[in-house]
Amino acid sequence: MEILLLFNFLGPEMIVVFFAILLLFGGKKIPELMRGLGKGIKEFNDARSSIETELKEGIRDAERKKIEEKKAEE
């Protein structure tokens, strides 16, 4: 909940942040900055979904092994 409060920007704050970014990077650098940010977010999401898939496959394999062990005991 505390993290959400940190990123809870309202209208005036967003304008100030945008203006500060404009001053720091200039109008020509902002598209490059946003492109890099977009690529970073895409890579993060790809890595997250890859890890999620691997975990689900590992859980399925563990469940299959348990079922096979129960059948072997019977």
N, CA, C and O atoms as a MOPAC input file, in Angstrom:
PM7 MOZYME 1SCF
protein

 N      0.81800 1    -1.18900 1     0.00000 1
 C      0.00000 1     0.00000 1     0.00000 1
 C      0.86300 1     1.25600 1     0.00000 1
 O      0.53600 1     2.24600 1    -0.65400 1
 N      1.97700 1     1.20600 1     0.74500 1
 C      2.86300 1     2.35800 1     0.81300 1
 C      3.47800 1     2.66300 1    -0.54500 1
 O      3.67900 1     3.82800 1    -0.89000 1
 N      3.77800 1     1.62400 1    -1.31700 1
 C      4.35700 1     1.82400 1    -2.64500 1
 C      3.36100 1     2.54400 1    -3.54500 1
 O      3.74200 1     3.41700 1    -4.32400 1
 N      2.09200 1     2.18000 1    -3.43800 1
 C      1.08200 1     2.84600 1    -4.25200 1
 C      1.00200 1     4.33300 1    -3.92100 1
 O      0.76700 1     5.15900 1    -4.80300 1
 N      1.19600 1     4.66800 1    -2.65700 1
 C      1.13800 1     6.07800 1    -2.27100 1
 C      2.30500 1     6.86100 1    -2.84400 1
 O      2.16800 1     8.04800 1    -3.13900 1
 N      3.45500 1     6.21200 1    -3.00700 1
 C      4.60900 1     6.88900 1    -3.57200 1
 C      4.37400 1     7.28200 1    -5.02700 1
 O      4.85500 1     8.32400 1    -5.47200 1
 N      3.65000 1     6.47000 1    -5.75900 1
 C      3.44200 1     6.70700 1    -7.17700 1
 C      2.06700 1     7.30100 1    -7.47800 1
 O      1.64000 1     7.31300 1    -8.63200 1
 N      1.38100 1     7.78500 1    -6.46900 1
 C      0.05900 1     8.35200 1    -6.64800 1
 C      0.18800 1     9.84400 1    -6.95900 1
 O      0.00800 1    10.69100 1    -6.08400 1
 N      0.50500 1    10.15000 1    -8.22400 1
 C      0.65700 1    11.53100 1    -8.64300 1
 C     -0.68500 1    12.08400 1    -9.08600 1
 O     -1.47000 1    11.40600 1    -9.75100 1
 N     -0.93000 1    13.31700 1    -8.70700 1
 C     -2.13200 1    14.00100 1    -9.16400 1
 C     -1.76000 1    14.92000 1   -10.31900 1
 O     -0.59100 1    14.97800 1   -10.69900 1
 N     -2.71100 1    15.62800 1   -10.87700 1
 C     -2.49200 1    16.47800 1   -12.03500 1
 C     -1.34600 1    17.47400 1   -11.88700 1
 O     -0.43500 1    17.46400 1   -12.71500 1
 N     -1.35300 1    18.32900 1   -10.87200 1
 C     -0.28800 1    19.33400 1   -10.75300 1
 C      1.11000 1    18.72000 1   -10.59000 1
 O      2.08700 1    19.23100 1   -11.13700 1
 N      1.19100 1    17.63600 1    -9.84400 1
 C      2.48700 1    16.98200 1    -9.65400 1
 C      3.01700 1    16.40400 1   -10.96300 1
 O      4.21300 1    16.46900 1   -11.24700 1
 N      2.10600 1    15.83700 1   -11.75700 1
 C      2.52200 1    15.28100 1   -13.04800 1
 C      3.04400 1    16.37900 1   -13.96900 1
 O      4.00400 1    16.16500 1   -14.71000 1
 N      2.41900 1    17.54600 1   -13.92600 1
 C      2.87700 1    18.65500 1   -14.75700 1
 C      4.27900 1    19.08600 1   -14.33700 1
 O      5.13000 1    19.35900 1   -15.18400 1
 N      4.51800 1    19.14600 1   -13.02400 1
 C      5.83800 1    19.53500 1   -12.52400 1
 C      6.88400 1    18.50000 1   -12.92500 1
 O      7.98300 1    18.85900 1   -13.35000 1
 N      6.54600 1    17.21500 1   -12.79200 1
 C      7.48600 1    16.14800 1   -13.16400 1
 C      7.78300 1    16.21100 1   -14.65700 1
 O      8.94400 1    16.11100 1   -15.05500 1
 N      6.76800 1    16.37500 1   -15.48200 1
 C      6.97000 1    16.46400 1   -16.92500 1
 C      7.83700 1    17.66600 1   -17.28100 1
 O      8.71900 1    17.56100 1   -18.13300 1
 N      7.59900 1    18.78900 1   -16.64600 1
 C      8.38800 1    19.98800 1   -16.90600 1
 C      9.85200 1    19.78200 1   -16.50100 1
 O     10.76100 1    20.22100 1   -17.20600 1
 N     10.07700 1    19.11400 1   -15.36300 1
 C     11.44800 1    18.84000 1   -14.91400 1
 C     12.15600 1    17.92000 1   -15.90600 1
 O     13.33000 1    18.13000 1   -16.21200 1
 N     11.46500 1    16.91500 1   -16.40500 1
 C     12.05700 1    16.00200 1   -17.39100 1
 C     12.37900 1    16.76400 1   -18.67100 1
 O     13.43200 1    16.55600 1   -19.27400 1
 N     11.48600 1    17.63000 1   -19.07700 1
 C     11.70900 1    18.43600 1   -20.27300 1
 C     12.94100 1    19.32200 1   -20.11400 1
 O     13.72900 1    19.46700 1   -21.04800 1
 N     13.10700 1    19.90800 1   -18.94200 1
 C     14.28000 1    20.74800 1   -18.69300 1
 C     15.56700 1    19.94000 1   -18.65100 1
 O     16.59300 1    20.37300 1   -19.17400 1
 N     15.51500 1    18.76600 1   -18.02900 1
 C     16.72300 1    17.94800 1   -17.87600 1
 C     17.18500 1    17.34300 1   -19.20000 1
 O     18.37500 1    17.36500 1   -19.51400 1
 N     16.25100 1    16.81000 1   -19.96900 1
 C     16.63300 1    16.05300 1   -21.15400 1
 C     16.43800 1    16.81100 1   -22.46000 1
 O     17.04200 1    16.44600 1   -23.46900 1
 N     15.63900 1    17.82200 1   -22.47100 1
 C     15.38400 1    18.56000 1   -23.70400 1
 C     14.34000 1    17.84300 1   -24.54800 1
 O     14.10200 1    16.64600 1   -24.38200 1
 N     13.72500 1    18.58600 1   -25.44600 1
 C     12.64000 1    18.04000 1   -26.26200 1
 C     13.08000 1    16.94400 1   -27.21500 1
 O     12.28900 1    16.06000 1   -27.54500 1
 N     14.33300 1    16.98600 1   -27.66400 1
 C     14.78300 1    15.99500 1   -28.65100 1
 C     15.15800 1    14.66700 1   -28.01000 1
 O     15.11500 1    13.62800 1   -28.66900 1
 N     15.52200 1    14.68800 1   -26.73900 1
 C     15.94500 1    13.45600 1   -26.07000 1
 C     14.78200 1    12.66800 1   -25.47800 1
 O     14.92600 1    11.47700 1   -25.20300 1
 N     13.64800 1    13.30200 1   -25.28000 1
 C     12.51800 1    12.63300 1   -24.63400 1
 C     12.02500 1    11.42300 1   -25.44200 1
 O     11.76200 1    10.38400 1   -24.83600 1
 N     11.88300 1    11.49900 1   -26.78000 1
 C     11.46300 1    10.29100 1   -27.51600 1
 C     12.43800 1     9.12800 1   -27.35000 1
 O     12.02100 1     7.97500 1   -27.23500 1
 N     13.74000 1     9.43200 1   -27.33900 1
 C     14.73300 1     8.36700 1   -27.11300 1
 C     14.58200 1     7.78000 1   -25.72100 1
 O     14.65700 1     6.56500 1   -25.53800 1
 N     14.37100 1     8.63600 1   -24.75600 1
 C     14.20200 1     8.18300 1   -23.37100 1
 C     12.97400 1     7.29200 1   -23.24300 1
 O     13.03300 1     6.24400 1   -22.60000 1
 N     11.86900 1     7.69600 1   -23.84400 1
 C     10.64000 1     6.91200 1   -23.77500 1
 C     10.77400 1     5.58800 1   -24.52100 1
 O     10.24600 1     4.56700 1   -24.08100 1
 N     11.48800 1     5.60700 1   -25.66100 1
 C     11.72300 1     4.37800 1   -26.41700 1
 C     12.52300 1     3.38900 1   -25.56300 1
 O     12.20200 1     2.20200 1   -25.50200 1
 N     13.56200 1     3.89400 1   -24.91100 1
 C     14.37000 1     3.03800 1   -24.03900 1
 C     13.56800 1     2.50600 1   -22.86900 1
 O     13.71700 1     1.34800 1   -22.48100 1
 N     12.71500 1     3.35500 1   -22.30600 1
 C     11.86600 1     2.92400 1   -21.19700 1
 C     10.89400 1     1.84200 1   -21.66700 1
 O     10.66500 1     0.86000 1   -20.96200 1
 N     10.32900 1     2.02400 1   -22.85000 1
 C      9.40900 1     1.01900 1   -23.40300 1
 C     10.09400 1    -0.31400 1   -23.63900 1
 O      9.53000 1    -1.36900 1   -23.34800 1
 N     11.32200 1    -0.26700 1   -24.17300 1
 C     12.07100 1    -1.51100 1   -24.39700 1
 C     12.37800 1    -2.20500 1   -23.07500 1
 O     12.29200 1    -3.42800 1   -22.96600 1
 N     12.73500 1    -1.41000 1   -22.07800 1
 C     13.02300 1    -1.98700 1   -20.76200 1
 C     11.80300 1    -2.65500 1   -20.15400 1
 O     11.90600 1    -3.74000 1   -19.58200 1
 N     10.65900 1    -2.01700 1   -20.27300 1
 C      9.41500 1    -2.59000 1   -19.74400 1
 C      9.06500 1    -3.86400 1   -20.50000 1
 O      8.61400 1    -4.83600 1   -19.89400 1
 N      9.26600 1    -3.87300 1   -21.82000 1
 C      8.96800 1    -5.06300 1   -22.62900 1
 C      9.87500 1    -6.22300 1   -22.22600 1
 O      9.41200 1    -7.35400 1   -22.08200 1
 N     11.16400 1    -5.94300 1   -22.04600 1
 C     12.09400 1    -6.99400 1   -21.62600 1
 C     11.73000 1    -7.52600 1   -20.24600 1
 O     11.80600 1    -8.73000 1   -20.00200 1
 N     11.33900 1    -6.63900 1   -19.35300 1
 C     10.93400 1    -7.07100 1   -18.01400 1
 C      9.71900 1    -7.98300 1   -18.08600 1
 O      9.68800 1    -9.02900 1   -17.43800 1
 N      8.71800 1    -7.59300 1   -18.87100 1
 C      7.51400 1    -8.41900 1   -19.00100 1
 C      7.81800 1    -9.75800 1   -19.64900 1
 O      7.25000 1   -10.77500 1   -19.25300 1
 N      8.71100 1    -9.77800 1   -20.64300 1
 C      9.10500 1   -11.04100 1   -21.26700 1
 C      9.78300 1   -11.95900 1   -20.25800 1
 O      9.48800 1   -13.15300 1   -20.19800 1
 N     10.69200 1   -11.39900 1   -19.46900 1
 C     11.39600 1   -12.19700 1   -18.45800 1
 C     10.41700 1   -12.71100 1   -17.40400 1
 O     10.51300 1   -13.85900 1   -16.96800 1
 N      9.48100 1   -11.86300 1   -16.99700 1
 C      8.49900 1   -12.25900 1   -15.98900 1
 C      7.62900 1   -13.40300 1   -16.48900 1
 O      7.38900 1   -14.36500 1   -15.76000 1
 N      7.15700 1   -13.30600 1   -17.72800 1
 C      6.30500 1   -14.37100 1   -18.26100 1
 C      7.10000 1   -15.65200 1   -18.48500 1
 O      6.56000 1   -16.74900 1   -18.34100 1
 N      8.37700 1   -15.52400 1   -18.83600 1
 C      9.22700 1   -16.70700 1   -18.99300 1
 C      9.40100 1   -17.42900 1   -17.65900 1
 O      9.28600 1   -18.65300 1   -17.58900 1
 N      9.67200 1   -16.68100 1   -16.62000 1
 C      9.83600 1   -17.27800 1   -15.29000 1
 C      8.52600 1   -17.89000 1   -14.82600 1
 O      8.51500 1   -18.97500 1   -14.24500 1
 N      7.43000 1   -17.20400 1   -15.07700 1
 C      6.11300 1   -17.71500 1   -14.69600 1
 C      5.83000 1   -19.03800 1   -15.38900 1
 O      5.32600 1   -19.97100 1   -14.76300 1
 N      6.15000 1   -19.12800 1   -16.67100 1
 C      5.93700 1   -20.36000 1   -17.42900 1
 C      6.79400 1   -21.49700 1   -16.87500 1
 O      6.31800 1   -22.62200 1   -16.72100 1
 N      8.05500 1   -21.20100 1   -16.57700 1
 C      8.93800 1   -22.22300 1   -16.02500 1
 C      8.43900 1   -22.72900 1   -14.67700 1
 O      8.49000 1   -23.92900 1   -14.40800 1
 N      7.96000 1   -21.82800 1   -13.83600 1
 C      7.43600 1   -22.23600 1   -12.53100 1
 C      6.20900 1   -23.12300 1   -12.68500 1
 O      6.08600 1   -24.13400 1   -11.99400 1
 N      5.30200 1   -22.75500 1   -13.58400 1
 C      4.10100 1   -23.56000 1   -13.80000 1
 C      4.46300 1   -24.94600 1   -14.31700 1
 O      3.86400 1   -25.93900 1   -13.90500 1
 N      5.44700 1   -25.01700 1   -15.22200 1
 C      5.87700 1   -26.32300 1   -15.74500 1
 C      6.51200 1   -27.15400 1   -14.63800 1
 O      6.29300 1   -28.36300 1   -14.57100 1
 N      7.29100 1   -26.52600 1   -13.77800 1
 C      7.90100 1   -27.24300 1   -12.66000 1
 C      6.85900 1   -27.78600 1   -11.70200 1
 O      6.98800 1   -28.90800 1   -11.21100 1
 N      5.83400 1   -27.00600 1   -11.43300 1
 C      4.76100 1   -27.45900 1   -10.54700 1
 C      4.01600 1   -28.62800 1   -11.17700 1
 O      3.68500 1   -29.59800 1   -10.49500 1
 N      3.75000 1   -28.53500 1   -12.48400 1
 C      3.06300 1   -29.64000 1   -13.17400 1
 C      3.89700 1   -30.91500 1   -13.14200 1
 O      3.36400 1   -32.00200 1   -12.92000 1
 N      5.20600 1   -30.78300 1   -13.36300 1
 C      6.08200 1   -31.95600 1   -13.32600 1
 C      6.09300 1   -32.58600 1   -11.94100 1
 O      6.06800 1   -33.81100 1   -11.81600 1
 N      6.13100 1   -31.76200 1   -10.90300 1
 C      6.13400 1   -32.28800 1    -9.53400 1
 C      4.82600 1   -33.01300 1    -9.24300 1
 O      4.82500 1   -34.06600 1    -8.60500 1
 N      3.71800 1   -32.45500 1    -9.70700 1
 C      2.42400 1   -33.11300 1    -9.49100 1
 C      2.35700 1   -34.43800 1   -10.24900 1
 O      1.82400 1   -35.41700 1    -9.72700 1
 N      2.88900 1   -34.48200 1   -11.47100 1
 C      2.90400 1   -35.73800 1   -12.23700 1
 C      3.72400 1   -36.80600 1   -11.53100 1
 O      3.33000 1   -37.97100 1   -11.48300 1
 N      4.86300 1   -36.40600 1   -10.98600 1
 C      5.70600 1   -37.36600 1   -10.27900 1
 C      4.99600 1   -37.92400 1    -9.05100 1
 O      5.09600 1   -39.11800 1    -8.76700 1
 N      4.27400 1   -37.06600 1    -8.31700 1
 C      3.53300 1   -37.53200 1    -7.14700 1
 C      2.45900 1   -38.52700 1    -7.55200 1
 O      2.26700 1   -39.54100 1    -6.88100 1
 N      1.75800 1   -38.24500 1    -8.64400 1
 C      0.70700 1   -39.14800 1    -9.12900 1
 C      1.31200 1   -40.47600 1    -9.55600 1
 O      0.76400 1   -41.53400 1    -9.24600 1
 N      2.43900 1   -40.43200 1   -10.26500 1
 C      3.10000 1   -41.66200 1   -10.70000 1
 C      3.58800 1   -42.47600 1    -9.50700 1
 O      3.50200 1   -43.70300 1    -9.51900 1
 N      4.09900 1   -41.80400 1    -8.47900 1
 C      4.57000 1   -42.50700 1    -7.28500 1
 C      3.40500 1   -43.17200 1    -6.55900 1
 O      3.55400 1   -44.29200 1    -6.06800 1
 N      2.25700 1   -42.51800 1    -6.47900 1
 C      1.08600 1   -43.10200 1    -5.83500 1
 C      0.60300 1   -44.31800 1    -6.60400 1
 O      0.21000 1   -45.31800 1    -6.00400 1
 N      0.63100 1   -44.23800 1    -7.94600 1
 C      0.20100 1   -45.37400 1    -8.77400 1
 C      1.17300 1   -46.53200 1    -8.60900 1
 O      0.75000 1   -47.68800 1    -8.59800 1
 N      2.44700 1   -46.25600 1    -8.48400 1
 C      3.45300 1   -47.30700 1    -8.34000 1
 C      3.31500 1   -48.00400 1    -6.99100 1
 O      3.58200 1   -49.20100 1    -6.88600 1
 N      2.90200 1   -47.27400 1    -5.96200 1
 C      2.74000 1   -47.86700 1    -4.63400 1
 C      1.53000 1   -48.78800 1    -4.57300 1
 O      1.50100 1   -49.73700 1    -3.79000 1
 N      0.52700 1   -48.50000 1    -5.40800 1
 C     -0.70500 1   -49.30400 1    -5.38400 1
 C     -0.47700 1   -50.57000 1    -6.07000 1
 O     -1.38700 1   -51.39400 1    -6.16200 1

